[in-house]
């Protein structure tokens, strides 16, 4: 079993920055793929970014490319999402997620952290 806990959300003005952190515990994430998914009010969950726990094979959604960056520190067992140039449309609950490399859908989820961007 894998436990994921997000932190770092909050209220920020448009143009500002936040760094989300996802702390992983339980079974090792070696060989896992991890990522961030967000859900805005009244909308479906949207993929944001993903990365292998080894730190390679990064994928960033086009809607945030150039503004967001994903990284892992597998010594500290943490994954990060650096969010710059935030826009009001980035307002959402951000979830970290993990899955084994052989599985297509996310298997493990954190509880989410709220990000609110004011205009």
N, C-alpha and C positions, 0 to 999 in steps of 0.2 A: 504494500500500500504506500501511496505517496500523499503527503499533505502539503498544500500550498497556501501561503498566507501573503496577501498583498498589503502594501503600505505606500504612503507617499501622495495619495490623492489630496484634493483640496480645492479651494476657490482661487482663481487667478484671473487677471485681466487679459484681454486679447493681446497677443504679442508676447506674452510671458512664457515662462518655462516651468516644467515640473519633471521630476524623475520618479517614476514608479519603481518599486522594488517588489520582488516575489521571492519569499524565503521558502525553500523546499526542505522537507524532512521525511523521514521514513526510509523506504527503500532507495537505493542508489538510482540516480537518473542517468547513469551511464547507458548510452545507446538510445536515450529518449530524444524526442523532439519536443521543444517547449515554445510557447508563444503567448501572445496577448490578443484578446478578443474584447470588443466593447459593445455595449448595448445602450442606445439612447432611448429616452422615454417614448413609448409607443412604437418602437421599431424593433426589428429582429437583430439578433447578435451579428456583429460584423467583424470579420477577420482584420487584424491590424498588422501583426508581424509575427514571424516565427524564426527559430534558430535551433540548430542541433545543440545538445548539451555540451558537445565537444567544442562549440564555438564557431562552427562553419555552417555553410549553406543557409545564409540569411535571406529571408524574403520579407519585403515591406510592401504593404498595400499602396496602390497608386495614390489614394486619397491623402496619404500622410508621407509619402516618399519625399525626401529632402528636408523634412521637418522632424521626423521621429527616427530614433535609432534604437536597435535592440542589442543587448549584450548579455553575456553570462560570466559569472565568476564561480567556476565549479569547485574552487577551494572553499569559498564561503557558502557554497550551495545557494547562490542567489542569481536571479535573472533580473535585468533592468530594462526599463523603457524610458529613454530620454526623449522628452517631448518639448520641442522648441517652436516658436512662432505660433503659439496656440490660437485657435479660432473658436468662436462660439459653437460652431458645428462639431467641435471635438468634445463637447459636453456629453458625458456618458458615464456609465459604470464600467470600469475596466477590470477584466478578469484575466488572471494568468491561467494557463492550461498546459497539460502535458500528456503525451501519448508515447507508447512504444513505437519504434520506427516501423514495425511491421503492421501497425494498426492505422486505419485511415482517419477515424474520428477521435476527437479529444477524449481521453479517458478520465483525467483528473482535472478538477477545477478548484480555484480558490473561491473565497466568499465575495470578492469584488471590492473595489475601492472607487469612490465617487470622484470624478473630475468635473468641475464646473468652470467654464470660461465665460466671463462677463464681457459684454461689448462696451 
